[in-house]
Amino acid sequence: MQKKIYLAGPDVFLSNARDILGQKADMVRAAGFIPLCPGDLEVPPSDTKKGLGLAISAINEGMMRDADAVIANLTPFRGVAADVGTSFELGFMCALGKVVYGYTNVETDHFKRCADFYGGALTRSPDGRIRGPDGLSIEDFDMVDNLMLDGGIESRGGIFVVGNASEDALYTDMQAFAECLRLMASRYAS
Amino acid sequence: MQKKIYLAGPDVFLSNARDILGQKADMVRAAGFIPLCPGDLEVPPSDTKKGLGLAISAINEGMMRDADAVIANLTPFRGVAADVGTSFELGFMCALGKVVYGYTNVETDHFKRCADFYGGALTRSPDGRIRGPDGLSIEDFDMVDNLMLDGGIESRGGIFVVGNASEDALYTDMQAFAECLRLMASRYAS
């Protein structure tokens, strides 16, 4: 029985989303799995913008329940961290006990990205935490992103693959995704 | 039987995190619930930073499973969107079928925050989507944040409360949190 992999990520926001997700879907099929992509199913019409958004949310939740596993594109999106929709989906799949893998195309880790966000203006507070000028502490756990994301993946035997794409290929480079797929295929084969 | 509410949010990163979470916990108790806060339980020692992060992740997941409901602080964090750890936790609780409420202390909606992120430099592409100069489309669904977050809450009968705190009280203003709590108490009472 072929396993179904849900492809979570901000790929849906790309101007060439269909091409990119099509390319990923082909890679998933070539690895012996069935791809489930957000955007694959037709969204029922709605009278309001919000109704449409809710319908898409329901479709995506349904696809996740139907899937056996997820590969989440956790490349930083519009800022220092992963896309929040993808983070929601990763948590959703973790709670359902699915097989969870993730990747990022940015090599710089969470701590360094946050330090850069603050222009390096960090201080150590009396409690030992490292903080930005706004007083907010920065997680310092040698992790790719927030500890719930890294922890959710690693505690379930998943792998968070770190790639290093060029700036102009952050959302289109397929090397880290391919590595995720290779690792997942090897897991299911064993 | 008193219901347990998990308090998800970036509050843990505040320099006065203990005070703020203590204040929230008091409010939760006053409303007749039991608060479960990240940071309440002692983290077992670890030899590595990563081991510590994984231990905290496991504790938080355990608290979420133990909880009946969540109130998630989805105030934008270090950028245009909610905290990714909190977004993960919201998805986790949605998948577990828990009662899910959320709030933000920023009145500006997702679309406008993204437009501001791009300095208003938006275009409409041939497919009808509105995009930033980087080509990434902006969700335009009259929603507070990414549709998975809004959808996850609303489709389960939860409420996403929108507050409007002053800039210097984004993570300490309790009005929207109090409204979440009031709505949740009223739900459980009916």
Interface residues (C-beta under 8 A of the other chain):
Chain A: P10 V12 F13 L14 S15 A17 T48 K49 K50 L52 G53 L54 I56 S57 A58 N60 E61 M64 R78 G79 V80 A81 A82 D83 V84 G85 S87 F88 E89 L90 G91 F92 M93 C94 A95 L96 C114 F117 S125 R131 G135 L136 S137 I138 E139 D140 F141 D142 M143 D145 N146 L147 M148 L149 D150 G151 G152 E154 S155 Y171
Chain B: P10 V12 F13 L14 S15 A17 T48 K49 K50 L52 G53 L54 I56 S57 A58 N60 E61 M64 R78 G79 V80 A81 A82 D83 V84 G85 S87 F88 E89 L90 G91 F92 M93 C94 A95 L96 C114 F117 S125 R131 G135 L136 S137 I138 E139 D140 F141 D142 M143 D145 N146 L147 M148 L149 D150 G151 G152 E154 S155 Y171
